[in-house]
Structure formats: structure tokens, C-alpha cells
Amino acid sequence: MGSLSANTFSPLDSNTLKNESKMVVDFISDYYNNIEKYPVRSEVQPGYLSAKLPQSAPCCPESLEDILKDVSDSILPGLTHWQSPNFFAYFQANASNAGFVGEMLCSGLNIVGFSWISSPAATELESLVMDWMGKLLNLPSSFLFSGNGGGVLHGSTCEAIVCTLAAARDKVLKRMGWDKITKLVVYASDQTHATLHKGTKLVGIPSSNIRSLSTSFSSGFSLSPQTLQEAIENDIKSGFIPLFLCATVGTTACGAVDPIKELGEIAKKYNIWLHIDAAYAGSACICPEFRHYLNGVELADSVSMNPHKWLLTNMDCCCLWVKQPYSLIDSLTSDAEYLRNAATESNNVVDYKDWQIALSKRFRALKLWVVIRRHGLSNLMYHIRSDVKLAKWFESLVGNDKRFEIVVPRRFALVCFRLKPKNGIDGSKLNRQLLFAVNESGRAFMTHGVAGGVYFLRCAIGSTLTEERHVSELWKLIQEKAQTILANATT
Amino acid sequence: MGSLSANTFSPLDSNTLKNESKMVVDFISDYYNNIEKYPVRSEVQPGYLSAKLPQSAPCCPESLEDILKDVSDSILPGLTHWQSPNFFAYFQANASNAGFVGEMLCSGLNIVGFSWISSPAATELESLVMDWMGKLLNLPSSFLFSGNGGGVLHGSTCEAIVCTLAAARDKVLKRMGWDKITKLVVYASDQTHATLHKGTKLVGIPSSNIRSLSTSFSSGFSLSPQTLQEAIENDIKSGFIPLFLCATVGTTACGAVDPIKELGEIAKKYNIWLHIDAAYAGSACICPEFRHYLNGVELADSVSMNPHKWLLTNMDCCCLWVKQPYSLIDSLTSDAEYLRNAATESNNVVDYKDWQIALSKRFRALKLWVVIRRHGLSNLMYHIRSDVKLAKWFESLVGNDKRFEIVVPRRFALVCFRLKPKNGIDGSKLNRQLLFAVNESGRAFMTHGVAGGVYFLRCAIGSTLTEERHVSELWKLIQEKAQTILANATT
């Protein structure tokens, strides 16, 4: 066997690890320091990268220096810079030092957590941190392990939706027979995130069975309990089986909040699984002044929210809590001889492979645990509140300019606004021009939404590095571009 | 707005990033240096962690020193050490410096890649690296972007299976009507990974429609084309609709390889979607001497393999290639106003949200790209070959000891063996005792498999740090424990 030992290839060598990690940390640190120099939204054209990089893998090892040079020269120009303080698009994806080092620990230990025994600490820390996070949100104890519910970390809301839909589906089909799958109906407002449609279809329920219920300005684009009740009654009359209701706390387009309590009472009445998607605004609910948006959560079957959006947790991290873990497990369990072990058979442990789509999982819990401890509730609340304060300020700047209007009342740190229509020119056209001009400048990046037929600009405040001066600059930029557009609109 | 600026809370500060990253790298480096001191499989009891850690999140920030101390004192003892050179269980999860720094880059840039525009470089590098990887495996060009197919990075095989099953399902149901979902049939051998069953049920196909076809010793536990053909014919006669065949290159229990070419011809004949799951052994196919196991891949519709197992890529990373990207996209696309953008509407770009379950995705491509470049094909092949060489050597040690036998012929770096039954004592009992004794020693961790009714021990060689001396020590340990067990078995 001598010849093997002679080779010096050691892909996990300590000194190299230290040296190369330092190079990368310095690189990332420089990136953050210079991030405002890049156009926020990438300006490259489709296909730009294949002209810059080889079409095949190298045969010989290359140095990290060369690789980092390529990242600088070829990758950075093609990034849309989510960590830029001038990023106001979609929803923010909060990076933080704590999230970064949490990821390093996760990646360095590199365990695979499918069963308890495959790394007990990973399972137990995940259960613990899900209870922590649940308590921060003041969830009823029925969602915590300490109250016979429980939580699991997924990578995305879509995964959480797929798993809860499957659990709800299987509860009903077990009783009524699998051929009833074409009769199951899923309810949500027309503001609900596209993941619900995707998830519904993924679990085998026809897209035509999704009821995308109308909302309107008058209710701030929240789902009306009466509309829901009518839809359910109609479906029952037509022989459908009401299955699942997804209510949202902080919708993507405009930050609307569905009335959880009233919807929950209807869901209970018809024995419908109620899921609360608080992907964005869930993080705000750690502050007492926002927690009321979750009132009625005790009527839900499951709740999810994404610390990777607004809670200083690097991608990816989605928290899902369920009241009846056995419903999830019933749907998602897998039984294979090679996974059998004494701990599982004792029924004394959580095997997270039965709580999610994939069998294997990363040690994400470590990241969230580091994020929570390193900041503490106090700084996490400070983080949310300072973003909301900036958003309020931005909202007031917009409101004080007669050319503009707020389209949907702000609830969190998302401001939905537009240029008022002028001289008979369609508001949509003006605001498309405005958004185009702002984004083309490279100095900021915002996206748009449409609600009630109205096209508006979304200013999502909350990138980790965003300070007052960036919001101030954004407003100046918007005003500058608006002036030109309006000037042209009058001629 | 003055009061906000006054606070010094800066969760993404450069100096802190450097200092704290260094602390964590030193921690990880020490962990690797001391990893052999820990029992490989954790010895903690269920519930051990909740006794050690607070039940609620702290209000005030805590120092990283305190957190790392808790990782040392409370987390490490509860880990099953996948990076230990004495880890021979399940399949290895290869960490490497390159994978680690690749993850750091991904986590530091922290972009969210759902659409091309949300970070063009992330999308384009993913397409590029999937073509690189496809070429390393010598996949037909029909699976590469350069040949009108294409690839995507998922987190796990189960996600890849769910997406391809949904694509196959929707192609058929679009033609035949959604109520035929209960008639769709999925085929695989009884050695196929549990993810296929999980995935099938997830996409709404009844579990009873999975044909788990028998394999036997005589064919090395590979799926017999004749058995498949008969099953299909039977199903057609009974009014079922053959949908999907999952063939495996390197099964989990014993590393069996299904005959892709023969199975592929049958799949073509019946218009069945053929997926090749090469999660484990796909990595070996970068070496010419193993590539023949993929012969016939040109007949498949999709292929997946996991660099996070055996290709020095830290968790998680699963490559999926498809010949007809539009089939995937048809099933998984989501259309929401707030995601609309000019690039998408040009139909000139890849939007990876339509190739996977989640909308959002991490910049995993950067990690795989760093791994491939930092090692080069030459060292990646060296890595595979040295593990296979060690496995051959271990196999010969076992084969030369008359008390033992090889249960299934070794193809890659997984050795399936057992103590021969003795004195009328059931082989399963003896080998359970042996596995228990080895794992209880803390000096190594193996798991078991069952095939053809025979219980055996699995020695999966290939952890990044495993050297000849560790395999040698493992064999000594096995012999030592076997001696005691056999001595007691005779009394």
C-alpha cells in the first residue's frame, strides 16, 4: 500500500485551511468595503460569463489567488449586490458577521443530520433553537417541542409549504381515498406568494383547485373572511374538499397582513389546515409592537418565517413550526434498513429527515443559534426597529412631495409608492420609466409590484449595511429622475 | 433621524468579520487536528443537550468566545464526526479546504439567485459549472447547455427526484387529464434509495404505485431488464400508466449498479422517463475506468449525482442534468408580477427558480467551481482512486480471513462483508454483535445493510482524512471484536 502514502495530496490540511480562509475573509471584507462602487443591479448582458471563462474544467490544480482574481474580474461585475446598502429590491437578504461565522462552523463541522444518531447535537440544537425562536415570536406553546409541537429548519418557504401541504393532503386522503386528490382545494388571497401555487402543483393538486381570492384597496389587500367563507361554501356545493388555507403576514408585493384570527376561525369550522406564511414580516414580530399581527396564530396548524430575510441570518434559513409533528412525519417518513438504529426505534428522538423533503440536512441550527446569541434579542429588535424607522422616514419624504403618493399603507419596512398620474399619462407608464431610470443609474435597485391594478415602486428597507444616508441618497435619486420624466411627460 | 446614527450596532463590520472569522477558522482547524480523540459516533443520550443549554434566547449579545466554548463543551460531544478519518458509515460527506472556502465566498457574497437578473453571475456560473461537471463525467452533449440540455444544482437527491418526477408526471397528465394521477406507476429496484418512495408520494402518486422490483445475489443486486419489462406489461394490462424509472449507479446498501443501457431501451420503448441516480458513485465516473457504469446514459431523461458525498464538496451539492429543460420548467415555473423583468421576458436567460423546488437559491455554483479548479481533474481522480485502492486492500484483508466473507462484490469504495455464520448461530446475530462492538468502542463507525435477506456490515471508505493507517486500525479493531464474539459464540 506504500504508494498511496507517498503522495502529498491533502485536501483538508490545517495550514492551508488557515491561509486560504484568511485570503477569502480579506476578499469578502474588501468586497463589503467597496460594495458601494458597484452598480447595484448588475449591468452585464446575458451570456457575458461564457466569454470570460474556460468551457471545461482544468486538469491541474489552480491557485486560490488565480481563482479569487477571476471572482474579482468575472464574477463581481455580474452580481446584483444584495449586500449593497443601496439594495432596496425584492426583500433584503440580511448577511451579518454572526451569520457568516455560523455558516463557517456549519460548513467546517460538515455533519449530515438526517437521523438523531447521525449527529445528535445537530438535531437537539435545532429543536432547542426552534423553541428559542418560537418563544421570541411568542408562539403558543403548542408549536414548541416543550408543548408537544415542534419546529424544523428548511431552506425556503416553498419547502415548508410543500411539506405542510403534503401533510394536510395525506390526512384527508387517508380517510377519503387517494382518488380524491383532484378534489382538494387550496385557498389564499391573490397577494399570496407564488410558492403556494408552485407547492400545490408539486404535491399533485391541480392548479385549477387553487382559489386565488380577490383583495382590494379597501382592506389593504388583506384576505376578507367573508370572501373565504363564500368560496368554501361554493366549493363544498360543487363537490370539492376544502383542504388548506395559506394566510400571509407581510405579503411580497405590498406587505399586506391577512386577519389571522378571523380566517383561523373559519378554517377551524371547516377543518381546513391553516398555514401562516410570515416569511418577511415574521422577523418583525419579535418586537412587541408588531406581535399583534400574529394574533390568532393559536388557530393555525403551521407557521413559517425566514430569518434569512430580515433577521441577520445568511442564506438559507426558513423556520417552520407545526402543532402536530406526527402529521408531517406520517407524510415524510422513509423507512430503509440502512437507516435503522436503536435511537430511532426507541421513539425517543427527533429524526429530521421525516420533517422535510431531503433526507440529508446541513447544520443550519448552529448558524441561527450563533446569530441569536451574538446579537441577543435586544440588538435583533434594534435592527428591526431601525429599519422600520428609516422606512417611516422615507414614507414621510414621499408623502411630503405632492408629485408622489403612497399606494398601500406601510406596515413594516416596505414602502409602496408611485408618481401620481399626470396630464392624462398612465401612471403605470410614468412609474415604469421612473423605476427604469433609478435602476439604470446603478446607484440603487428597487423592484415593482402591482395590487388592485395599480403599478407601484417598492422600496424595501433593511439591507444590513443600509444607513440613513443611503435612504436619503435614494430619495434624491428618485426625485432627480422623477423631475426629468415629468418634464418630458408635459411636453 | 439623528438617534439612529448614534447607535454603534454594526452587524457587518469589517474588523469584527476578520477577527471573528479567524477565531472560527482556528477553532475548525483545532477540531480537525483533534478529531481522532472523539468517539466517532456520539455517545450522548437522547435529550442530553437541553440539560446543558438555556431554554430561551438571551436578551443581551454574547461574545463569540462564550459561544465557541459552548460549541466545544456541549456541541462537539454530541456530534457524530463525519470528518473523522475513522468514519466508515453510510457514505462519506467529503469536506475540503476548497469546499470550505467556496462556502465562505457563497455565504459572504450572500446573493439570492432565483432569476437571472437577481444575480446574473450566479446563474451563468451555475450553467457553466454544470457543463464542466457534465464533461468530466463524459455525459452526452444533450445533457449540457452547449447541447440544448442543461443542469442545475440542488441540495439533495430527493429534491432532484421530486422535480424530475413532477416534470414526468405533468407531461403525461397534460395529455391524459389530472385524474389519471392515481394510475401513474414508478419503477425501481428494491435496492433504490428511500428518497424515490418519499419523492413519489410527495408529488401525489400513491405509494402503492411504486414497483419495488426484486433483485438477487445472482445479478449483484442490479435491476433485471426482464423483471422490469414484465412489471410494465402487467401494469399496462391492469390499466396503469408506466411513468418513471429510477436506475441507480451505486446503490446505498451495497453499491449495486443497474444496467443502464438495457433498462434505457425498455424505458424508450414504453415512453417512460428514465432518471439515473448516481448520488454516490457518480463521482467515480470522472475516472475513465469507472465511466462504463454510465454507459447507456444517452437513453436517460435525467441524471443526478452528489459532489457532497465523494467529490470534496462540503454540504450541500447535488448536480441534476436534464435533456429537456422545458419539461422541468413547465412543471416548476412560477409567474408573479413582482418577479417580472426584461431579461426573463427576452427568453434569453436561465431562471433557476424554474428548475428547482425553492424559488430562492444560494450561490452553490461558486463552491463547486472552486472545488473543481482548486483540485483539478487530476487530483479529483487521485482522490477517488486512492479511496478505491484502500477499499480493495480492505477487501483483500477481509477475504484472507477465513472467519469473514465478502457479501456483495465491491465495485467502488464500499466493502460489504460479514462474519460467516458459525455453530448454527444466525449470521445476522453475530454481525449485529460485531457492528455493535465496533461502534461502541468509539474508535470507528460503520453501518449495516441487508440485501437478499443477508445482514452485512458496510465499510464505506472515502472520508477526506482517511489514510491507510486508519483502514489498518479498523481491520485490527474488527478482528479483535470478532474474536471475542466468536469465542462467546462457541461456548
Contacts between the chains, C-beta under 8 A, distances in Angstrom:
chain1	res1	chain2	res2	distance
A	1	B	389	7.5
A	1	B	390	7.7
A	1	B	393	5.6
A	1	B	468	5.0
A	4	B	386	5.1
A	4	B	389	6.0
A	4	B	390	7.0
A	4	B	467	7.7
A	4	B	468	5.8
A	5	B	467	6.8
A	5	B	468	5.8
A	7	B	382	6.7
A	7	B	386	7.3
A	9	B	379	5.5
A	9	B	382	5.6
A	9	B	383	7.1
A	9	B	386	7.9
A	11	B	96	4.0
A	11	B	97	6.2
A	11	B	98	6.8
A	11	B	312	5.4
A	11	B	375	6.7
A	11	B	379	7.4
A	11	B	383	6.9
A	11	B	464	5.8
A	12	B	32	6.4
A	12	B	83	7.5
A	12	B	95	6.1
A	12	B	96	5.6
A	12	B	97	6.1
A	12	B	464	4.6
A	12	B	465	5.8
A	13	B	97	6.8
A	14	B	29	4.6
A	14	B	32	6.0
A	14	B	33	5.9
A	16	B	97	5.1
A	17	B	25	6.6
A	17	B	28	7.1
A	17	B	29	5.5
A	17	B	32	7.5
A	17	B	97	4.9
A	17	B	100	6.7
A	18	B	25	5.8
A	18	B	26	7.3
A	18	B	29	5.8
A	20	B	97	5.6
A	20	B	101	5.1
A	21	B	21	7.0
A	21	B	25	4.3
A	21	B	97	8.0
A	21	B	100	7.1
A	21	B	101	6.1
A	21	B	104	6.8
A	22	B	22	7.1
A	22	B	25	7.3
A	23	B	101	7.8
A	24	B	101	4.6
A	24	B	104	4.8
A	24	B	105	6.0
A	24	B	108	7.4
A	25	B	17	6.7
A	25	B	18	5.8
A	25	B	21	4.3
A	25	B	22	7.3
A	25	B	25	7.9
A	25	B	104	7.2
A	25	B	108	8.0
A	26	B	18	7.3
A	27	B	105	7.5
A	27	B	108	7.8
A	28	B	17	7.1
A	28	B	104	7.0
A	28	B	105	7.2
A	28	B	108	3.5
A	28	B	109	7.5
A	29	B	14	4.6
A	29	B	17	5.5
A	29	B	18	5.8
A	31	B	108	6.9
A	31	B	109	7.1
A	32	B	12	6.4
A	32	B	14	6.0
A	32	B	17	7.5
A	33	B	14	5.9
A	41	B	117	7.1
A	42	B	117	7.6
A	42	B	119	6.9
A	42	B	120	4.9
A	42	B	121	7.0
A	44	B	120	5.1
A	44	B	121	7.5
A	46	B	116	6.8
A	46	B	120	7.4
A	46	B	343	6.3
A	46	B	346	7.1
A	46	B	348	4.6
A	46	B	349	4.8
A	47	B	124	7.4
A	47	B	348	7.7
A	48	B	120	7.0
A	48	B	124	7.0
A	49	B	120	7.6
A	49	B	121	6.3
A	49	B	124	3.8
A	49	B	125	6.3
A	49	B	128	6.3
A	50	B	124	6.9
A	50	B	128	6.3
A	53	B	125	7.9
A	53	B	128	6.0
A	55	B	128	7.6
A	55	B	131	6.9
A	55	B	132	7.9
A	55	B	146	7.3
A	56	B	132	6.1
A	56	B	135	5.4
A	57	B	132	4.3
A	57	B	133	7.5
A	57	B	135	6.9
A	57	B	136	5.6
A	57	B	372	4.8
A	57	B	373	7.4
A	57	B	376	7.5
A	57	B	377	5.8
A	58	B	372	7.6
A	58	B	373	5.9
A	58	B	376	5.0
A	58	B	377	7.1
A	59	B	376	5.5
A	59	B	377	4.8
A	59	B	378	5.5
A	60	B	376	4.4
A	60	B	378	5.8
A	61	B	373	7.7
A	61	B	374	6.0
A	61	B	375	5.6
A	61	B	376	4.2
A	61	B	378	7.3
A	61	B	379	5.7
A	62	B	373	4.6
A	62	B	374	6.5
A	62	B	376	6.8
A	64	B	101	6.9
A	64	B	374	6.6
A	66	B	373	7.9
A	67	B	370	5.9
A	67	B	373	5.4
A	67	B	374	6.7
A	71	B	105	6.8
A	71	B	366	7.7
A	74	B	121	7.4
A	75	B	121	4.6
A	75	B	125	6.6
A	75	B	366	7.3
A	76	B	121	7.5
A	77	B	121	7.5
A	78	B	119	7.3
A	78	B	120	4.5
A	78	B	121	2.9
A	78	B	122	7.9
A	78	B	124	6.5
A	79	B	109	6.5
A	79	B	111	5.8
A	79	B	119	5.2
A	79	B	120	7.6
A	79	B	121	5.1
A	79	B	122	7.3
A	80	B	111	6.6
A	80	B	117	6.7
A	80	B	118	5.7
A	80	B	119	4.6
A	80	B	120	7.1
A	81	B	111	7.6
A	82	B	109	8.0
A	82	B	110	6.0
A	82	B	111	4.9
A	82	B	112	5.9
A	82	B	119	7.4
A	83	B	12	7.4
A	83	B	109	7.2
A	83	B	110	5.7
A	90	B	112	7.4
A	90	B	118	7.3
A	90	B	338	7.4
A	93	B	110	5.9
A	93	B	111	7.5
A	93	B	112	4.9
A	95	B	12	6.0
A	95	B	107	7.7
A	95	B	108	7.3
A	95	B	110	4.1
A	96	B	11	4.0
A	96	B	12	5.6
A	97	B	11	6.2
A	97	B	12	6.1
A	97	B	13	6.8
A	97	B	16	5.1
A	97	B	17	4.9
A	97	B	20	5.6
A	97	B	21	8.0
A	98	B	11	6.8
A	99	B	107	7.5
A	100	B	17	6.7
A	100	B	21	7.1
A	100	B	104	7.7
A	100	B	107	5.7
A	100	B	108	6.1
A	101	B	20	5.1
A	101	B	21	6.1
A	101	B	23	7.8
A	101	B	24	4.7
A	101	B	64	6.9
A	103	B	103	6.6
A	103	B	104	7.6
A	103	B	107	4.2
A	104	B	21	6.8
A	104	B	24	4.8
A	104	B	25	7.2
A	104	B	28	7.0
A	104	B	100	7.7
A	104	B	103	7.6
A	104	B	104	6.4
A	104	B	107	7.5
A	105	B	24	6.0
A	105	B	27	7.6
A	105	B	28	7.2
A	105	B	71	6.8
A	107	B	95	7.7
A	107	B	99	7.5
A	107	B	100	5.7
A	107	B	103	4.2
A	107	B	104	7.6
A	107	B	107	7.8
A	107	B	314	4.9
A	107	B	315	7.3
A	108	B	24	7.4
A	108	B	27	7.8
A	108	B	28	3.5
A	108	B	31	7.0
A	108	B	95	7.3
A	108	B	100	6.2
A	109	B	28	7.5
A	109	B	31	7.1
A	109	B	79	6.6
A	109	B	82	8.0
A	109	B	83	7.3
A	110	B	82	6.1
A	110	B	83	5.8
A	110	B	93	5.9
A	110	B	95	4.1
A	110	B	314	5.1
A	110	B	315	5.7
A	111	B	79	5.9
A	111	B	80	6.6
A	111	B	81	7.6
A	111	B	82	4.9
A	111	B	93	7.5
A	112	B	82	5.9
A	112	B	90	7.5
A	112	B	93	4.9
A	112	B	315	6.4
A	116	B	46	6.8
A	117	B	41	7.1
A	117	B	42	7.6
A	117	B	80	6.7
A	118	B	80	5.7
A	118	B	90	7.3
A	119	B	42	6.8
A	119	B	78	7.3
A	119	B	79	5.2
A	119	B	80	4.6
A	119	B	82	7.4
A	120	B	42	4.9
A	120	B	44	5.1
A	120	B	46	7.4
A	120	B	48	7.0
A	120	B	49	7.6
A	120	B	78	4.5
A	120	B	79	7.6
A	120	B	80	7.2
A	121	B	42	7.0
A	121	B	44	7.5
A	121	B	49	6.3
A	121	B	74	7.4
A	121	B	75	4.6
A	121	B	76	7.5
A	121	B	77	7.5
A	121	B	78	2.9
A	121	B	79	5.1
A	122	B	78	7.9
A	122	B	79	7.3
A	124	B	47	7.4
A	124	B	48	7.0
A	124	B	49	3.7
A	124	B	50	6.9
A	124	B	78	6.4
A	125	B	49	6.3
A	125	B	53	7.9
A	125	B	75	6.6
A	125	B	78	8.0
A	128	B	49	6.3
A	128	B	50	6.3
A	128	B	53	6.0
A	128	B	55	7.7
A	131	B	55	7.0
A	132	B	55	7.9
A	132	B	56	6.1
A	132	B	57	4.3
A	133	B	57	7.5
A	135	B	56	5.4
A	135	B	57	6.9
A	136	B	57	5.6
A	146	B	55	7.4
A	155	B	155	6.4
A	155	B	358	6.0
A	156	B	357	7.5
A	156	B	358	3.5
A	156	B	359	6.8
A	156	B	360	5.5
A	157	B	358	7.9
A	158	B	357	5.6
A	158	B	358	4.6
A	158	B	359	6.0
A	159	B	357	6.1
A	159	B	358	6.0
A	162	B	202	6.9
A	162	B	357	6.5
A	166	B	201	7.5
A	166	B	202	5.7
A	169	B	204	7.5
A	170	B	201	7.9
A	178	B	182	5.4
A	178	B	206	4.5
A	179	B	179	7.4
A	179	B	182	5.1
A	181	B	181	6.2
A	181	B	182	7.2
A	181	B	204	5.6
A	182	B	178	5.5
A	182	B	179	5.1
A	182	B	181	7.2
A	193	B	336	7.3
A	194	B	334	3.8
A	194	B	335	6.9
A	194	B	336	4.0
A	194	B	339	7.1
A	194	B	359	7.0
A	195	B	334	7.2
A	195	B	358	7.9
A	195	B	359	6.0
A	197	B	334	6.2
A	198	B	332	6.6
A	198	B	334	4.8
A	198	B	357	7.8
A	198	B	359	7.5
A	201	B	166	7.6
A	201	B	170	7.9
A	201	B	331	7.1
A	202	B	162	6.9
A	202	B	166	5.7
A	202	B	202	7.2
A	202	B	203	6.4
A	202	B	331	7.9
A	202	B	332	7.8
A	202	B	357	6.8
A	203	B	202	6.4
A	203	B	203	6.8
A	203	B	204	5.5
A	204	B	169	7.5
A	204	B	181	5.6
A	204	B	203	5.5
A	204	B	204	1.5
A	204	B	205	7.0
A	205	B	204	7.0
A	206	B	178	4.5
A	252	B	336	7.4
A	252	B	338	5.6
A	253	B	337	6.9
A	253	B	338	5.4
A	312	B	11	5.4
A	314	B	107	4.9
A	314	B	110	5.2
A	315	B	107	7.3
A	315	B	110	5.7
A	315	B	112	6.4
A	315	B	360	7.2
A	315	B	362	5.0
A	316	B	358	7.9
A	316	B	360	6.8
A	316	B	361	8.0
A	316	B	362	5.8
A	331	B	201	7.1
A	331	B	202	7.9
A	332	B	198	6.6
A	332	B	202	7.8
A	334	B	194	3.8
A	334	B	195	7.2
A	334	B	197	6.2
A	334	B	198	4.8
A	335	B	194	6.9
A	336	B	193	7.3
A	336	B	194	4.0
A	336	B	252	7.4
A	337	B	253	6.9
A	337	B	448	7.6
A	337	B	449	6.5
A	337	B	450	4.5
A	338	B	90	7.4
A	338	B	252	5.6
A	338	B	253	5.4
A	338	B	447	6.1
A	338	B	448	6.9
A	338	B	449	5.1
A	338	B	450	7.9
A	338	B	458	7.4
A	339	B	194	7.1
A	340	B	448	8.0
A	343	B	46	6.3
A	346	B	46	7.1
A	348	B	46	4.6
A	348	B	47	7.7
A	349	B	46	4.8
A	357	B	156	7.5
A	357	B	158	5.5
A	357	B	159	6.1
A	357	B	162	6.5
A	357	B	198	7.8
A	357	B	202	6.8
A	357	B	357	6.8
A	358	B	155	5.9
A	358	B	156	3.5
A	358	B	157	7.8
A	358	B	158	4.6
A	358	B	159	6.0
A	358	B	195	7.9
A	358	B	316	7.9
A	359	B	156	6.8
A	359	B	158	6.0
A	359	B	194	7.0
A	359	B	195	6.0
A	359	B	198	7.5
A	360	B	156	5.5
A	360	B	315	7.2
A	360	B	316	6.8
A	361	B	316	8.0
A	362	B	315	4.9
A	362	B	316	5.7
A	366	B	71	7.7
A	366	B	75	7.3
A	370	B	67	5.9
A	372	B	57	4.8
A	372	B	58	7.6
A	373	B	57	7.4
A	373	B	58	6.0
A	373	B	61	7.6
A	373	B	62	4.6
A	373	B	66	7.9
A	373	B	67	5.4
A	374	B	61	6.0
A	374	B	62	6.5
A	374	B	64	6.6
A	374	B	67	6.7
A	375	B	11	6.8
A	375	B	61	5.6
A	376	B	57	7.5
A	376	B	58	5.0
A	376	B	59	5.5
A	376	B	60	4.4
A	376	B	61	4.2
A	376	B	62	6.8
A	377	B	57	5.8
A	377	B	58	7.1
A	377	B	59	4.8
A	378	B	59	5.5
A	378	B	60	5.8
A	378	B	61	7.3
A	379	B	9	5.6
A	379	B	11	7.5
A	379	B	61	5.7
A	382	B	7	6.8
A	382	B	9	5.6
A	383	B	9	7.2
A	383	B	11	6.9
A	386	B	4	5.1
A	386	B	7	7.3
A	386	B	9	7.9
A	389	B	1	7.5
A	389	B	4	6.0
A	390	B	1	7.6
A	390	B	4	7.0
A	393	B	1	5.6
A	447	B	338	6.1
A	448	B	337	7.6
A	448	B	338	6.9
A	448	B	340	8.0
A	449	B	337	6.5
A	449	B	338	5.1
A	450	B	337	4.6
A	450	B	338	7.9
A	458	B	338	7.4
A	464	B	11	5.8
A	464	B	12	4.6
A	465	B	12	5.8
A	467	B	4	7.7
A	467	B	5	6.9
A	468	B	1	4.9
A	468	B	4	5.8
A	468	B	5	5.8
